[in-house]
Amino acid sequence: MTTKLTTNPLGQETTATVMTAKDLKAAIKYRACLTTMVRFQARHRVRDNIRAQGHKISQYSAKDIAQLVEDYLAVPEQREAIVENVKPWVNDFLFKKR
């Protein structure tokens, strides 16, 4: 991956990141894995919150739980806490020596 500083026709300096196909594929894979695990963890936290309130998961539709997960992840502190929690796992999963 390289970053190039270029000048556009208007004379403004811009930067562009150039990635090889292999680097791009790895970046996409990493982001997809991270996103999946963040949503997975958020879903478990939402379910734990439902149980803590004395409700049963079966009383909620999948659509309702998905909306609660979106609401949970909309809070930056909660989202960042989950991301920091799952990053080591994702790194280990994707980049471990086989």
Phi, psi and omega per residue, in radians:
M1 nan 2.333 3.108
T2 -2.323 2.655 3.082
T3 -2.034 2.265 -3.122
K4 -2.002 2.379 3.044
L5 -1.695 2.082 -3.097
T6 -2.224 2.903 3.084
T7 -2.024 2.209 3.135
N8 -1.436 3.035 -3.098
P9 -1.021 -0.386 -3.138
L10 -1.504 0.004 3.124
G11 1.515 0.136 3.139
Q12 -1.579 2.470 3.104
E13 -1.459 2.363 3.102
T14 -2.325 2.786 3.078
T15 -2.044 2.584 3.099
A16 -2.384 2.355 3.100
T17 -1.708 2.205 -3.133
V18 -1.904 2.171 -3.112
M19 -2.107 2.594 3.011
T20 -1.336 2.884 3.129
A21 -1.063 -0.650 3.140
K22 -1.148 -0.756 3.106
D23 -1.120 -0.719 3.128
L24 -1.109 -0.765 3.124
K25 -1.069 -0.743 3.127
A26 -1.138 -0.697 3.133
A27 -1.136 -0.730 3.127
I28 -1.149 -0.745 3.137
K29 -1.098 -0.769 3.137
Y30 -1.069 -0.838 -3.109
R31 -1.115 -0.708 3.133
A32 -1.134 -0.754 3.132
C33 -1.140 -0.760 3.133
L34 -1.096 -0.784 3.135
T35 -1.087 -0.751 3.136
T36 -1.080 -0.798 -3.112
M37 -1.211 -0.607 3.089
V38 -1.113 -0.793 3.136
R39 -1.141 -0.671 3.121
F40 -1.068 -0.843 3.133
Q41 -1.130 -0.708 3.126
A42 -1.099 -0.709 3.119
R43 -1.076 -0.718 3.114
H44 -1.166 -0.662 3.107
R45 -1.166 -0.690 3.104
V46 -1.121 -0.753 3.105
R47 -1.085 -0.716 3.096
D48 -1.092 -0.680 3.101
N49 -1.132 -0.694 3.114
I50 -1.095 -0.804 3.130
R51 -1.114 -0.668 -3.139
A52 -1.110 -0.473 3.107
Q53 -1.443 -0.037 3.116
G54 1.516 0.205 3.129
H55 -1.683 2.879 3.078
K56 -1.815 2.517 3.125
I57 -1.065 -0.602 -3.101
S58 -1.149 -0.246 3.104
Q59 -1.394 -0.151 -3.098
Y60 -1.956 2.439 3.055
S61 -1.392 2.841 3.099
A62 -1.060 -0.620 3.119
K63 -1.116 -0.736 3.126
D64 -1.130 -0.751 3.126
I65 -1.121 -0.728 3.120
A66 -1.077 -0.675 3.107
Q67 -1.179 -0.696 3.097
L68 -1.120 -0.632 3.084
V69 -1.127 -0.779 3.104
E70 -1.049 -0.739 3.119
D71 -1.131 -0.699 3.128
Y72 -1.106 -0.762 -3.123
L73 -1.316 -0.242 3.122
A74 -1.259 -0.324 3.096
V75 -1.485 1.985 -3.031
P76 -0.976 -0.685 -3.117
E77 -1.116 -0.733 -3.138
Q78 -1.187 -0.747 -3.140
R79 -1.096 -0.815 -3.122
E80 -1.125 -0.626 3.108
A81 -1.101 -0.730 3.128
I82 -1.197 -0.745 -3.138
V83 -1.032 -0.801 3.130
E84 -1.126 -0.555 3.109
N85 -1.193 -0.709 -3.022
V86 -1.627 -0.273 -3.135
K87 -0.962 -0.819 3.130
P88 -1.055 -0.673 3.136
W89 -1.147 -0.781 -3.132
V90 -1.095 -0.776 3.111
N91 -1.053 -0.766 3.126
D92 -1.130 -0.736 -3.112
F93 -1.143 -0.776 -3.047
L94 -1.467 -0.546 -2.975
F95 -1.990 0.201 3.126
K96 -1.260 2.655 3.115
K97 -1.352 2.315 -3.120
R98 -1.793 nan nan
